Amino acid sequence: MKMLHFFYSILAIYLIVVTIHLYSCFHHHEELRKATKCLLMPFLAMIYYLGCPKEKFSKVILFAIFFGYLGDVFLIIENLFLLGVASFLIGHLLYIVTFLIETGLKNYRKNLFVFLLVCLVYFYLESELLKYFRPAIIKAGLWGPLFVYASILVALNISSALYAYCYRNIYSILTYIGSLIFMISDCVLAKQLFSEYNKYYQIIIMFTYILAQSLISLGMANKTDSFELGIINDSLKKII
């Protein structure tokens, strides 16, 4: 029970930090925004570690969250934008590896038509987005690294879509929704950086980013139809 209380305490702190961070984004309190941004992924990592059943725990997911933390830190520091992009890219690659392993090569062969259809949809979407942002990205001298990042982000969505299609349970679907929201978050960020500034973009970017990371972590911590986190299951077993 003590561990269960600790889990809920960490979860409560995480929600408080998220709330304060979004408040600081909306009211443009830069110091508070930067401070709370650095706390988001560490608390999410703790929630994943504590809440994930032992048999489903993945160090790869934990490292993916860690690289998300590095990305957050690097984007706060001036002139470290590319390091931030690289960190998020590595995090995405780790998620992709996990989705590929969980889905299995046999399922890709079995659902080849669905896989190709999803690829076509996302590659078309990527081409349209890059076409829209291309002039501004080229002007900023970032076409190469951002093209690679966009391709990896598309690969993340494709792999999570096939993972959700093969598992077809609530948590695999949440994982895919998280990946999709990640893309939305990055599109809004790109619009802010390379197209137009809007005072509401910051809170939209961070809300969708936090939601995306949380949904992916939640989905990968529960690879069945069960709504119970591992720590809750363990506590119930002890009580029974």
Secondary structure, 3 states (H helix, E strand, C coil): CHHHHHHHHHHHHHHHHHHHHHHHHHHCCHHHHHHHHHHHHHHHHHHHHHHCCHHHCCHHHHHHHHHHHHHHHHHHCCCCHHHHHHHHHHHHHHHHHHHHHHHCHHHHHHCHHHHHHHHHHHHHHHHHHHHHHHHHHHHCCCHHHHHHHHHHHHHHHHHHHHHHHHHCCHHHHHHHHHHHHHHHHHHHHHHHHHCCCCCCHHHHHHHHHHHHHHHHHHHHHCCCCCCCCHHHHHHHHHHC
